């Protein structure tokens, strides 16, 4: 897309105006290349994976934008047994969560397995709202096929 303006737009239901970048959609979907790091995560140490998460600036989508590399580095005296993927985020991310579950279910499961490996968890869970039966069905089928 092309940036066509930087101007104030309504941010949320409060009606607050905030500066926003206006992008004209060119109809093409392009994903960022990521790092120059090898994509062979099976050969990568868990420590390096956590470093990459930090270097890429990955944070949670909640209001606090908590750094994800911290979540992936639990203290030695606090073992992690389960990893939960929250597919029930509130706006503005709910549509993105739903679309990713529908369009990239295998990548979601692969990411969950990577995180489980990094923190040493035995179980992984994905929370999905009941009003998303298509995502529930597709992810259930994807898990069963593994």
Helices and strands as residue ranges (DSSP letters): E 2-10, E 17-24, G 41-43, H 46-55, H 68-71, E 82-86, H 94-103, H 105-119, E 123-127, H 133-144
